[in-house]
């Protein structure tokens, strides 16, 4: 089977694997993601994952009663919960996996070291990056862009709850127009909510395309890796 990309970084939001109210972990949603990653890994695709924690905690949840830095660190730690759940399910399917964290917690995961991450990928292990960049005020979008640059990923697969990028919110506006392809500058200047500006700028400077698609579409991660025209490409 032919694949367009050989080394990918998949960006998952916490809500994408959350329960009906967006909280906790939905086993069926997680398994659908895992099954695609298993198939791709067996085909020799090198896979890295950056996962968020919106199903447990977002920094803004504590805005009214705690410092931003504290709230952001809580969010970073929460990403580890999702990363460990993803690792556990992958390894139950006999896929070697490593969780690497930007905040050291050696009892449960490896500290992030670029050279080790590259070696894991070369050996066919799926690498899950947790704790964002390890710094407050930076989102997991920024972490995804940074890690993609560092591991020399060919593309960022941005799995969302919508099937691409629109000129306005498709949930609120029936006449919202979906784009098949846009530039980084268009996404930034029109504030199209693809990724935050820091992430988009980093991708633009390093020429890493971003493919935005709906996670809940059938085998969307696999299809996007094959180069099928789904979602919206930002380049």
C-alpha positions as CSV (number, residue, x, y, z in Angstrom):
1,X,0.0,0.0,0.0
2,X,1.4,3.4,-1.0
3,X,1.6,6.2,1.6
4,X,2.4,9.8,0.9
5,X,4.1,10.4,4.2
6,X,6.7,8.1,6.0
7,X,7.1,10.1,9.2
8,X,4.1,11.8,10.7
9,X,3.1,13.8,13.8
10,X,-0.5,13.3,14.9
11,X,-2.0,16.1,17.0
12,X,-4.9,14.9,19.1
13,X,-7.0,17.0,21.3
14,X,-8.1,15.6,24.7
15,X,-11.7,16.2,23.8
16,X,-11.4,14.0,20.7
17,X,-11.1,10.9,23.0
18,X,-13.3,12.3,25.7
19,X,-16.7,11.0,26.8
20,X,-20.1,12.4,25.8
21,X,-19.6,15.5,27.9
22,X,-16.0,15.8,26.7
23,X,-14.6,14.6,30.0
24,X,-12.6,11.5,30.9
25,X,-11.6,8.9,28.3
26,X,-14.0,7.1,26.0
27,X,-12.6,3.6,25.3
28,X,-14.3,3.2,21.9
29,X,-13.0,6.6,20.6
30,X,-9.5,5.8,21.9
31,X,-9.5,2.4,20.3
32,X,-10.5,3.8,16.9
33,X,-7.4,6.0,17.0
34,X,-5.2,3.2,18.2
35,X,-6.4,0.8,15.6
36,X,-5.3,3.2,12.8
37,X,-2.0,3.9,14.5
38,X,-1.4,0.1,14.8
39,X,-2.1,-0.4,11.1
40,X,0.2,2.4,10.0
41,X,3.0,1.3,12.3
42,X,2.8,-2.2,10.9
43,X,3.2,-0.6,7.4
44,X,6.4,1.0,8.5
45,X,5.2,4.5,9.0
46,X,7.1,6.4,11.7
47,X,4.6,7.9,14.1
48,X,4.8,10.6,16.8
49,X,1.8,11.8,18.7
50,X,1.2,15.0,20.7
51,X,-1.9,14.9,22.8
52,X,-3.8,17.5,24.7
53,X,-5.7,17.3,28.0
54,X,-9.0,19.2,27.4
55,X,-10.9,16.2,28.6
56,X,-9.3,16.6,32.0
57,X,-8.0,20.2,32.4
58,X,-7.3,23.3,30.5
59,X,-5.2,26.2,31.8
60,X,-8.1,28.6,31.4
61,X,-10.3,26.5,33.8
62,X,-8.3,28.1,36.7
63,X,-8.3,31.6,35.4
64,X,-10.5,33.1,38.1
65,X,-8.7,31.7,41.2
66,X,-5.1,30.7,40.3
67,X,-2.0,32.0,38.6
68,X,-1.8,31.3,34.9
69,X,1.5,29.4,35.3
70,X,0.0,27.1,37.9
71,X,-3.1,26.4,35.7
72,X,-0.9,25.7,32.7
73,X,1.4,23.3,34.6
74,X,-1.7,21.4,35.7
75,X,-2.7,21.1,32.1
76,X,0.7,19.8,31.1
77,X,0.5,17.2,33.8
78,X,-3.0,16.2,32.6
79,X,-1.7,15.4,29.1
80,X,0.3,12.6,30.7
81,X,-2.9,10.8,31.7
82,X,-4.0,10.7,28.1
83,X,-0.5,9.7,26.9
84,X,-0.3,6.8,29.3
85,X,-3.8,5.6,28.3
86,X,-2.8,5.7,24.6
87,X,0.4,3.9,25.3
88,X,-1.3,1.1,27.3
89,X,-3.8,0.4,24.5
90,X,-1.1,0.4,21.9
91,X,1.1,-2.0,23.8
92,X,-1.8,-4.3,24.5
93,X,-1.9,-4.6,20.7
94,X,1.9,-5.4,20.7
95,X,3.1,-2.1,19.3
96,X,6.2,-0.8,21.1
97,X,5.5,2.7,22.4
98,X,7.4,5.3,24.4
99,X,5.9,8.3,26.3
100,X,8.3,11.2,26.5
101,X,7.5,14.2,28.7
102,X,8.8,17.7,28.7
103,X,8.5,17.7,32.5
104,X,10.6,15.0,34.1
105,X,8.6,12.2,35.8
106,X,11.0,9.3,35.3
107,X,8.8,6.8,37.2
108,X,6.2,6.8,34.5
109,X,7.8,8.1,31.3
110,X,11.1,9.1,29.6
111,X,12.3,12.7,29.7
112,X,12.2,14.2,26.2
113,X,15.5,14.1,24.5
114,X,15.5,14.7,20.7
115,X,18.1,12.2,19.8
116,X,16.4,9.4,21.8
117,X,13.0,10.3,20.2
118,X,14.6,10.1,16.7
119,X,16.1,6.7,17.6
120,X,12.7,5.4,18.9
121,X,11.1,6.4,15.6
122,X,13.8,4.7,13.6
123,X,13.3,1.5,15.5
124,X,9.6,1.5,14.7
125,X,8.3,2.7,18.1
126,X,5.4,5.1,18.4
127,X,6.5,8.1,20.4
128,X,3.9,10.0,22.4
129,X,4.9,13.5,23.5
130,X,3.3,14.7,26.7
131,X,3.5,17.9,28.9
132,X,3.4,20.2,25.9
133,X,6.7,22.2,25.6
134,X,7.2,22.1,29.3
135,X,6.6,25.9,29.6
136,X,3.5,27.8,30.6
137,X,1.8,30.1,28.1
138,X,2.5,27.7,25.2
139,X,-0.3,25.5,23.9
140,X,-0.1,21.9,22.8
141,X,-0.5,23.2,19.2
142,X,2.9,25.0,19.7
143,X,4.3,21.7,21.2
144,X,3.1,19.8,18.1
145,X,4.8,22.3,15.8
146,X,8.0,22.3,17.8
147,X,8.2,18.5,18.0
148,X,7.4,18.1,14.3
149,X,10.3,20.4,13.5
150,X,12.6,18.7,15.9
151,X,11.9,15.1,14.6
152,X,11.8,16.2,11.0
153,X,8.2,15.1,10.5
154,X,6.9,15.4,6.9
155,X,3.4,16.6,8.0
156,X,1.3,17.4,11.0
157,X,-2.0,15.5,11.0
158,X,-4.4,17.8,13.0
159,X,-7.3,15.7,14.1
160,X,-10.3,17.8,15.1
161,X,-14.0,17.7,15.7
162,X,-14.7,19.4,12.4
163,X,-13.9,18.2,8.9
164,X,-11.5,20.9,7.9
165,X,-10.9,24.7,8.0
166,X,-13.9,27.1,7.4
167,X,-14.1,30.8,6.9
168,X,-16.3,31.0,10.0
169,X,-17.7,28.6,12.6
170,X,-19.7,25.9,10.7
171,X,-21.6,25.1,13.9
172,X,-23.0,28.7,14.2
173,X,-23.2,29.6,10.5
174,X,-24.9,27.5,7.9
175,X,-23.2,29.4,5.0
176,X,-19.7,28.7,6.3
177,X,-17.3,27.9,3.5
178,X,-14.9,25.0,3.8
179,X,-11.4,25.5,2.3
180,X,-9.6,22.6,0.6
181,X,-6.3,24.4,0.7
182,X,-5.0,27.6,2.4
183,X,-1.7,29.3,3.1
184,X,-0.1,29.7,6.5
185,X,-0.5,33.5,6.1
186,X,-4.2,33.3,5.3
187,X,-4.7,31.1,8.4
188,X,-2.9,33.7,10.5
189,X,-4.3,36.9,9.0
190,X,-7.9,35.7,8.9
191,X,-7.6,34.0,12.4
192,X,-9.1,30.8,11.0
193,X,-8.5,28.8,14.3
194,X,-6.3,26.2,12.7
195,X,-3.6,26.4,15.3
196,X,-2.3,29.3,17.4
197,X,-0.1,31.9,15.8
198,X,3.1,30.6,17.3
199,X,2.5,27.1,16.0
200,X,1.5,28.3,12.5
201,X,4.6,30.6,12.3
202,X,6.9,27.8,13.3
203,X,5.3,25.5,10.6
204,X,5.6,28.2,8.0
205,X,9.2,28.9,8.7
206,X,10.1,25.2,8.5
207,X,7.7,24.4,5.6
208,X,5.8,21.7,7.5
209,X,2.3,21.2,6.0
210,X,-0.7,20.9,8.3
211,X,-3.6,18.6,7.3
212,X,-6.7,19.4,9.2
213,X,-9.5,16.8,9.2
214,X,-12.3,15.2,11.3
215,X,-11.1,12.5,13.7
216,X,-14.5,10.9,13.7
217,X,-14.5,10.2,9.9
218,X,-13.8,6.6,9.0
219,X,-10.1,5.8,9.1
220,X,-9.3,9.5,8.7
221,X,-5.7,9.3,10.1
222,X,-4.9,6.4,7.8
223,X,-6.5,8.1,4.7
224,X,-4.7,11.3,5.4
225,X,-1.3,9.5,5.6
226,X,-2.0,7.9,2.2
227,X,-2.5,11.4,0.8
228,X,-6.2,11.2,0.2
229,X,-7.8,14.6,-0.3
230,X,-9.7,15.0,3.0
231,X,-10.0,18.0,5.2
232,X,-7.9,21.1,4.5
233,X,-4.2,21.4,3.8
234,X,-2.4,24.4,5.2
235,X,1.0,25.0,3.5
